[in-house]
Amino acid sequence: MSHRAKYTPGPAAGARIQKEGDKWTLVLVRDLRHPPAKVWEAITDPEHLREWAPFDPDRNLSAVGTVKLSTVGTPTPQVAESQVKRAEAPRLLEYGWGGNDMRWELEPLGSGGTRLTLWHNIHRGFISMGAAGWHICFDVLEGLLSGDPLGRIVGPEVMKFDGWQRLNAEYAKQFGVEPAGLPSNPRT
């Protein structure tokens, strides 16, 4: 049985939503056992991003300017031209993806690790899906940083993955929304 076949995501945790009118922002927090410089490389370097993130950049994200982000696993290529607005290694990264803003903050922990916080504004109809997807991406990122890679689990493939539907439902319940991407349950 492969390492990946044994992987099961933990319970939905470390996520909340911020609401400003119709604009909803998913906020995910994950404590990693690795120093900010190592985490920074993993969230900016294209080689590292290809191992865990849901998109491929055409260049390193550690510098301000134009970047093309290709969404992984779509039936037809989806390439979004975006801007890296802020890149302050190894603590702050801001850019857009698919018309949504993303902000990554890396905070050193006393243990030598990093508290990684991601703010990603997502349409509220897809916010539980986004939380479930990023939860699994962060698990894959942790494995990559620990030298125990699972391999990328993103795009349509993630929805077929065992723990994704459970996470989607758990996050939807936490956020008080209907789980996205699942048939709705008729009320009896």
C-alpha positions in Angstrom: 0.0 0.0 0.0 1.5 3.3 -1.0 2.2 6.2 1.4 -0.5 8.2 -0.4 -3.1 5.4 -0.1 -2.6 5.5 3.7 -3.1 9.3 3.9 -6.3 10.5 5.6 -6.8 14.2 6.3 -7.5 15.1 9.9 -10.7 16.9 11.0 -11.7 20.3 9.7 -9.8 22.8 11.8 -7.8 26.0 11.5 -10.2 27.8 9.2 -12.6 30.7 9.6 -14.4 33.1 7.4 -14.4 36.9 7.4 -17.5 38.5 5.9 -17.6 42.0 4.6 -21.0 42.3 2.9 -21.0 40.0 -0.1 -17.2 39.6 0.0 -16.2 36.5 2.0 -12.6 35.7 2.8 -11.4 32.2 3.8 -8.7 32.4 6.5 -6.6 29.3 7.0 -4.0 29.0 9.7 -1.5 26.1 9.9 1.5 25.7 12.2 4.4 24.0 10.3 7.5 22.5 11.9 9.8 24.3 9.5 11.4 27.8 9.6 9.9 30.7 7.7 12.7 30.7 5.1 11.9 27.1 4.1 8.2 27.7 4.0 8.8 30.9 2.0 10.6 28.9 -0.7 7.8 26.3 -0.8 5.1 29.0 -1.4 7.1 31.0 -4.0 9.4 28.6 -5.9 7.7 27.1 -9.0 9.5 23.7 -8.5 8.1 23.5 -4.9 4.6 24.8 -5.9 4.4 22.0 -8.5 4.5 19.5 -5.7 1.6 20.8 -3.6 -0.3 23.9 -4.9 -3.4 24.0 -7.1 -1.7 26.2 -9.8 1.6 26.4 -11.6 3.3 29.9 -11.9 5.4 30.8 -14.9 8.0 32.3 -12.6 9.1 32.6 -8.9 6.5 34.5 -6.8 9.1 36.2 -4.6 9.3 39.4 -6.7 6.6 42.0 -7.4 5.2 42.0 -11.0 3.2 40.1 -13.6 2.9 36.3 -13.3 0.8 33.7 -15.2 -0.9 31.1 -13.0 -2.1 27.9 -14.7 -4.8 26.1 -12.7 -4.0 22.4 -12.4 -6.3 19.6 -13.5 -8.8 21.6 -15.6 -10.2 20.0 -18.7 -9.1 23.0 -20.8 -6.1 25.1 -19.8 -7.0 28.0 -17.5 -4.2 30.5 -17.3 -4.8 33.7 -15.4 -2.5 36.7 -15.7 -2.0 38.1 -12.3 0.2 40.5 -10.3 2.4 39.8 -7.3 1.5 42.9 -5.3 3.8 42.4 -2.3 6.7 40.0 -1.7 8.5 40.6 1.6 10.6 37.5 2.2 10.1 35.5 4.4 7.0 37.0 5.9 4.4 38.4 3.5 3.2 37.5 -0.1 0.2 39.0 -1.9 -1.1 38.2 -5.3 -4.3 37.4 -7.2 -5.5 34.1 -8.6 -8.6 33.7 -10.8 -9.8 37.2 -9.9 -9.5 36.5 -6.1 -7.0 38.1 -3.8 -4.6 35.9 -1.8 -2.4 37.0 1.1 0.1 34.7 2.8 1.7 35.6 6.1 4.5 33.7 7.7 5.1 34.2 11.4 8.1 32.6 13.2 7.2 30.4 16.1 9.3 29.9 19.3 9.7 26.2 18.3 11.6 27.2 15.2 8.5 26.5 13.1 6.2 28.8 11.2 2.6 29.9 11.6 1.3 30.1 8.0 -1.9 32.1 7.5 -3.6 32.3 4.1 -6.4 34.8 3.4 -8.2 33.9 0.1 -11.4 35.5 -1.0 -13.7 33.0 -2.5 -17.3 33.2 -3.6 -19.3 32.1 -0.6 -21.0 29.3 -2.6 -17.5 27.6 -2.9 -16.0 28.5 0.5 -16.3 25.0 2.0 -14.8 23.5 -1.1 -11.9 26.0 -0.9 -11.3 25.2 2.8 -11.3 21.4 2.1 -9.0 21.8 -0.9 -6.5 24.1 0.9 -6.6 21.8 4.0 -5.4 18.9 1.8 -2.8 21.2 0.0 -1.4 22.2 3.4 -1.1 18.5 4.4 0.8 17.8 1.2 2.9 20.9 1.8 3.8 19.6 5.3 4.8 16.2 3.9 6.9 17.9 1.2 8.7 20.1 3.8 9.3 17.0 6.0 10.9 15.1 3.2 7.9 12.7 3.0 6.0 13.9 -0.1 2.5 12.6 -0.8 2.4 14.1 -4.3 0.0 16.8 -5.4 -3.7 16.3 -4.7 -5.6 19.2 -6.5 -8.3 20.1 -9.0 -10.9 17.5 -9.9 -8.7 14.8 -8.5 -9.1 16.1 -5.0 -12.9 15.8 -5.1 -12.5 12.1 -5.7 -10.2 11.8 -2.8 -11.6 10.0 0.3 -11.3 12.7 2.9 -12.3 15.6 0.7 -16.1 15.2 0.9 -15.9 14.8 4.7 -13.8 17.9 5.0 -16.1 19.8 2.6 -19.1 18.9 4.8 -17.3 19.6 8.1 -16.2 23.1 6.9 -19.7 23.8 5.5 -21.2 23.0 8.9 -18.6 25.2 10.7 -19.2 28.1 8.4 -23.0 27.7 8.4 -23.3 27.2 4.6 -24.4 24.4 2.3 -21.5 22.1 1.2 -20.5 23.0 -2.3 -20.0 20.4 -5.0 -22.2 17.8 -3.3 -25.9 17.0 -4.1 -28.0 18.8 -1.5 -30.0 16.7 0.9 -33.7 17.0 0.6 -35.3 18.0 3.9 -37.6 15.4 5.3 
